[in-house]
């Protein structure tokens, strides 16, 4: 995909490069977009959120876990992270599939947040916060990619969490914080 582009790369070519059959690729990745998007982020996020102190505010737990995930996830394979986020912005099919994946992550967040706060995963407030966070993180990633990946992604995630937990008070000032 990096060499030929997303549209010009076939599943058959990917299978050949991986030295497996196309049917094997499809057994693990139901759609071509999943090859780009599949990662082990959700189980790690869930485990680490559950390991945070029970009395810690959920927003702080999320901040700590997401910052760690960004640092580990994007520093381990930075070229892959940049390619994934670039494709998310440039290829509608990848973005669409990513939104489906984020909905599943949001469902997991609903369960963890409900447990931590004593609510129910189906409560409007739990769902609104969880899915709002997923939408905000999607836009944070798109913003990062659209700006050439030049910003520090962990700082952008911090800014996003600040807006979600403190509210939006207007356009950011020159330092990146809402005024």
Secondary structure, DSSP 8 states (H G I E B T S, - for coil): -TTT-TTT--HHHHHHHHTS-HHHHHHH-SSHHHHHH--SHHHHHHHHHHHS-TTS-HHHHHHHHHHHHHHHHHHHTHHHHHHHHHHHHH-HHHHHHHHHHHHHHHHHHHHHHHHHHT--TT-HHHHHHHHHHHHHHHHHHHHHHHTTT-S-HHHHHHHHHHHHHH---SSB-TTSSB-
